[in-house]
Each structure stands twice: as C-alpha cells, then as structure tokens.
Amino acid sequence: MPLKIAILGSTGSIGTQSLDVIARYPEWFSVEVLTAGDNVELLAKQSMRFHPDSVVIGNEKLYLKLKEKLKGTGIKVNAGDKAIEQIAGDSAADMVLTAIVGYSGLRPTIAAIKSGKKIALANKETLVVAGSLIRKLLQESASTMIPVDSEHSAIFQCLAGETISSVEKITLTASGGPFLNLPLEKLRKASPIDALRHPNWSMGDKITIDSATMMNKGLEVIEAKWLFNLEPDQIKVIIHPQSIIHSFVHFTDGSVKAQLGIPDMRMPILYALSYPERLQSDLPRLELNKYPSFTFHEPDPARFRSLSLAYKALNQGGNMPCIMNAANEVAVSAFLSGKIGFMQIPEVVEYTMGEVTFITDPGIGELEISDKQARVASGKFIINPVEEK
C-alpha cells in the first residue's frame, strides 16, 4: 500500500515541491492530509488533484470559502491552528511532512510525534525553539524523524553506517545568498526585492531573507545540534557559493564525507519520504564538468551578524533560541513590509535577546510565553528603536 502522507504547509515552497515528488510516485505515496495558512485557492486546487481524506485551512475566516470550493468531493474540511495540531496526530497518515514556516509548526510536530508517526522535518524552527523537548518526546515515542533541509539531509546520508561517536565535527555549507559580494555600504540600502533574488535556490520569502542574513544557517546550526546530538563547537559553517556540496562530516580518523547534488529540494524531499529506500528518479543529474571549480570561504561576521547571534543563543541554551527565533520572525516581516532596513534585522534580534527573561529549562508553556514576549519586545523596538535602546 502507498505510504499515506500528511503535508502541513502544502501551499508553500516545500509543500508544493513535495506534492510534485508524490505525483511522480503514485505507487509509493498517497496524500492523506493537506493544510495551509491562508492560500485557500491553491489549497483547493491541490485538494482537487490529490483528493486527500482531509484538509485544514489555518485562517478560520476562510473555512466557508474552502468548504464551498470542495463541495461534493467528499473531502473533510476544517479550519484553525488547533485543527491543524489535532489532525497532525489523529489522521491515518503514516508520515507527517512538517513544512509550516516558523514557530507555528511546533505544536503540530509535537502532536505527530506523540502519535508515533514518522516525521519528515522541514520546519527547522521546531528544533530551534524546543530541541531538548523534542528529543525527549522522540525517545519516549515510536516516532522517527528524517530531516528534509538539504544540509541536514546531507549529514544524515553521510552518517549512514557510521556511529555518532566517530564524528569529529560537521560543516554546513551556505551559499552566502544574494548579497555575498555586495559592498557593506550598499547592503544598508538593500531592498526586499533585492534580498529575494537568491542565486541558487527557489524558496519562500521568509527563508530567502534568512538566507540573505545567514540566520537560516544559524537556525540550521541549532537544528543540527539536536538532530545529531552534537556540541556547538562541533558544528561549523562555510560559504560555498556553488551550492553543490550540501555539507561535510569530518570523522575522528581524519577522513571526510560529503554529499553532492544540484540545488533542487525535490531530492532531499524524495529521500526523506522514501527512506530507507532510494527510489530511481528522473530529476536532473549533477554533471561535474559544468562546475570546474568549487570555492569555500569563512562567513564575514560583519556582514552576517545573525549567524553569530544564533551561535550565541545555542551556547546560552534554555529559551534563548526561542527568543532569537521569534525576534527574527518579527524582524524579517518588518523588513519585507518596508518598516526596517536589511541591516537592522540583526539589531532587532540582538536587542530582544537581551530584553526577554532567560529560562534555563523551559517547558512548552514557558516557551510559548517567551515567544510572545519576544514578539512584543521586538515589535516595540521596531516602532521606536532609539527610545527602546
């Protein structure tokens, strides 16, 4: 029988690419659940094509519109964040692909873990915000977690047949984003349109801005700590503008493994969905003769302050990564709406990290409070940064 897949966040970049993968393998996968936040038109189209058992629209105001569009299809329709959380745990899906962007993916992921489902994790914020909690839940349940991010998928593949004790360190590669070689004086005037022009990857707006600031890589550093049970000083970042080598694993005997591929998210998505199998695909192949050289260099801390803030949050632990993540989500939204400049994004994050009360070992309730407090603090700073400082 095909593996039943629930896609949380089906209308986003990862969600739409996941459906493209699923459509190529009808004998292997079927769609059990689709959820989206606001994009009712695309969710309805996806539902008509893949005919899931259930769909949920996060925005409750759009429930009747979606219900009308799917009238007569037999597809169950629900709405609201609580409904998304409930269906993640209660549906008949064998695997839940968590592609919701940001903090809002946390509770549905927890629900899926508690129900013992396989998790294909594309929502890195889940481990950034609550890594310790998620690890405990995974140990207590029958659930397993396979990373979807290209970098973590690369590490996961390189570790096949290895023990974590043989790992000396890992190196996550980063493209450097659209502003890698832009002079710093021009970076201060960078517009959202400029920042959304990623040279290699096709992604959603939020993750594309995070790539430009390298906060995305910072989030991946924290995610890697929890996925692979590593210490912060075992996780390195290097800029690799070609985006062909997706990450390295360095072993204690001095050998290094790397995973290569063209920058196409459908490959790690397919790997996560089919694991432990490797399915034959017709996706584009890497032809090394088209890449006569690979280049690498260290991230510039003046250009990529967000990466340093992520390491600071990881080393401090507790609720600090949660605070950092919330502030970054607010700052990115403010930048995209023209309220702040590009270089002010890390300023908002740094201020908020020093403003919200630190908690050493937070539970889910305390994390939710920290998230809300961080959003309030960063919002106030954006409105009046001089006074708030």
Secondary structure, DSSP 8 states (H G I E B T S, - for coil): --EEEEEETTTSHHHHHHHHHHHH-TTTEEEEEEEESS-HHHHHHHHHHH--SEEEESSGGGHHHHHHHTTTS--EEEESHHHHHHHHHHSS-SEEEE---SGGGHHHHHHHHHTT-EEEE--THHHHHHHHHHHHHHHHSS--EEE-SHHHHHHHHHTTT--GGGEEEEEEEE---TTTTS-HHHHTT--HHHHT--SS----HHHHHHHHHTHHHHHHHHHHHHHHT--GGGEEEEE-TT--EEEEEEETTS-EEEEE--S-THHHHHHHHHTTS-----S----GGG------B---TTT-HHHHHHHHHHHH-TTHHHHHHHHHHHHHHHHHTTSS-GGGHHHHHHHHHTTS---SS--HHHHHHHHHHHHHHHHHHHH-HHHH-
